[in-house]
Amino acid sequence: MADTIRLAVSNIAWTKAEDETVYAAMQAAGFTGLELAPTRIFPDRPYEQLTPAMLFGGYLKNRWGFAVPSLQSIWYGQTGSIFDPEEGSRLLDYTEQAFQFAHLLHCPSLVFGCPKNRSVPAGLDPAEAAARADEFFDKAGRLAARYGVVLALEANAPRYTNFLNRTADVFALVKRLNNPGLAVNLDLGALIENGERLRDFIPDLGWVSHIHISEPGLAPVTRRPEHTELALLLKAVGYKGFVSIEMANPGAAAPVLGAIRTVAEVFA
């Protein structure tokens, strides 16, 4: 049984001006990971900023003791669809750059949300859509494996997209492809919004590389019974990844600092 669970926060929840305030609160609460949205640090062509990324990773480790367990919003600002072969090929090239970026940061997992890019176009036959998605993700997973990272697919509720809405759908795809470069990002907010139950996925937790503690709509994180249930399940199975707070920027640091305290208490 794992004694502790490693904790992180995604940096989409506050502004650059609040970085050191939040970092200090994370450090004091025992958090050891900072999840990055790359364009939050490098707004222009983030995956070309390899030397600055390595320097930033060194700063996080040496000044704050933080690893980078995950990247998210990996296609921020990108257009195109995984269901269009030409656009999908371009997106795969871009994603390979993200894998290299993650590898240099010693970051093991990249979250694949990308709801607009994965929405099934109107008129595309469901069976054909499933086949194209399988082909895209299988190629993406094989690229990820070359860089020693995994692409972690997550459920996005129907308000965001019409594909891979349920946690069960994501597990089914990843298990079917059985690709070493693919994993699951378990998103608690999507699970809650879908009315799914954590206990139904106990046999599948070995496929999970990263976990988001989130609320539907990325509202500020507040304590829920599901947090305690998840902590008990993860300790029971010896989960080795990170649990990361994910919430939209509420416009002030106070809700973020409150979420850090709450999650630290539950998962200690």
N, C-alpha and C positions, 0 to 999 in steps of 0.2 A: 504493500500500500504506500502510495506517495505521501510524504509528510506535508509538503507544501505545494501549492500550485503557482506557477510563475505568472505574474500579472503585467499587463501593458495597457496603454491608452493610445487610441488613434489621434493623430494631431489635426484631424479635421475639426475638432471640438473647440478650438480657440484660435486667437490670432498670433502672429509673430511677436507682437508687442508683449504678449502674455506668456511667452515661452518659458522664461526662467521662473516665473511664479508657479507655473504648473509643474515644471521639472522638479522644483524644490519640494512641492507637495507630494509628487510621485516618489521621490527618493525617500522622504520621511516616512511614507506609508509602506515602504518595502517593495515598490514596483521596480522591475528590472528590464522592462521593455518599452520601446517607443515605436508604435506602428506608424508608418509613413505613407501619406499621400504624396507621391513624388513632386507634383506640381505645387504643392504647398511650400516646398523647400526651394525648388528650381522651377519657376513658372514657365520658362521658355525652353523647349526641347530637353526635358529633364534627363532622358536616357543618354544624351551626349555629354553630360556633365560628370564623367566618370572620376576624374581626379578630385573635383570638389566633393563628390559623393563620398569618396574614401576619406577625405579630410573631415567631413561632417560626421561620418561614422566613428572616426577616431575621437572627435570631440565628445560625442555622446558617451562613448565607453570610458574615456579617461577622466572627463569632468563629472559625469553623472552616474556612471556605472550601468548605462543602458545598452542593451543589445537592440537590434532591429529585427523583430521576429516575423514581420509581415509588411508587405506593401498592399495598399488598396487604392481604389480610383486609378487603376493602372492605365485605363484608356481615356482619362479625362480630356475632353476636347477633341476626341477622335470621332470621325463619322464612318459610316459603312456598316455592313451587316455580315454576320458569320454565315448567313444563308446564301450570300452571293459569292460565287467562286472567286471572282477577280478581287472583290473587296476583301473577302476573307483572306486571300493570299497576302494582300498588303497589310492587313491587321496582324497576321502571323509574323511577318517581318518586323513589325513594330513591337510585337510581344517578345520576340527573341531579344531585342534590345533591352526590354524590361528584365528579362531573365539574366542577362549579363550584368546589368545594373545591380540586381538583387544579389547575384553571386559575389560581386566585389564588396558588398556591404555585409557579407556573411548572413544574409537574410534567407531563411529556408522556404518561405511560403509567400505566394502572391494571390490575393483574393480576386476571384473573377465574379464581379457583379455585372457591370456593363449592361444595364437593363435595356437601353435603347438599341444597342448593337446586337442584342440577342433576341429581339422581338421577331416573331414569325410574321413575314409579310402576308398581307391579305391575298387569298387565292392560292397559296402554296399548300399542296397536299400534305396532310399531317405526317404520313409515312415518309414522304420525301424530305420533309423538314427534319424529322428525327434522324434520317440517314445522313443528311448534310451536317447536322450538329455533331453526330458521332464522328464523322470524318474530320471535322474541324478540331474537336477536342482531342481526338487521338493524335493528330499531328502536333497540336500544342503541347500535349503531355510528353511526347517524344522529344520535342525541343527543350522543354523544361528539364527533362532528365539529363540532357547533355551538359547542363550547367549546374547540376546537383541541387535543383530546387523543385518545388511542386507548384502547380497551378491549382488553387483551392476554389472549387466551384461552390457558390452559395445560392440558396433559395432567395428569390425576390418576389414579394407579394404581388397579386394581380394589379394593384394600383400602379406598379412600375413597368410591368412587362407581361407578355402572354406565354412565356416559356420558362420551364423549370421554376414554377411558382412554389411548389411544396418541398419541404425538406426531404420527404420520401422520394420525390422525383430525382433530386440531386444524388442521393445515395444510390438509387437504382442505376443511373447513368454511369457513375464512377465505378460501381461494382461490375457492371456489364463490360465496360471497356478494360478494366483491370490493367490500367496503364501506370507504370511506376512514376510518371511525372504528373499524375492527377491525384487529387485528394478532395476532401470536403471542408469547407469553412462552415461550421455550425453557427448559424445566425439566430440568436434567441428571439430577436424582434420579429423576424419572419415566422418563426415557429409559433410564437404567441398569436400573431395576427391570423395565421392559418388555423388556429385551434388544434395544433398538433401537440403530442405529449412527449416529453423527454424520455420517459421510460420505454417508449416504443422503439427507441433507437439504441438501446444499450448494446445489442449485438453488433451494431455498426460503428461504434466509437473508435475502433481501430483504423477506420478510414479517415478520421478527422485530423487535420494538421494544424488547425487554428480555430479559435472560438471568439465570437463577438457577443459581449453582453450589451444588448441594445434593446430599444423599445420600438414598437410600430411607429413608422414615420420618423425614426431617429430622434424622437423626443428625448429630453434629459432622462438619464437613467436614475430610477428610484428603486428601493428595495422591493423585491417580489419573492414569493415562496419558491418560484422556479430557480432562483439563485442558490438557495440552500440545497435544493434537490440536485442541481447540477454539480455543485461542489462535492456532495457526497458521492455521486456517480463517478466523477472524474478521479477522486481519490481511490475509490474502490477498484477501478480498472487500471490505475497507475498511469494516467494520462501524462505525457511528457511535453506537450506543447504549451503555448501561452493562452491565457484568457485575457481578452482585450476589451476595454470599454470603447464602444462606438456610439457617438451621438453627434448630431448636427451642432454647429456653433450657436449657442443660445444667446449670444450677444454680451455675455459677461462671464467672468471666470468662476463665480461662486457655484453655479450648478455643476461645473466640471469638478471642482474641488470636493463638493459634496458627494459626487459619484465615486471619486477616488476613495474617500473615507468609507463609503458603504461597501464597495466591492472588497476593499482590504479587510473589513471586518468579517464578511461572509466567507471569503476564500482563504483566510489565514490558516 
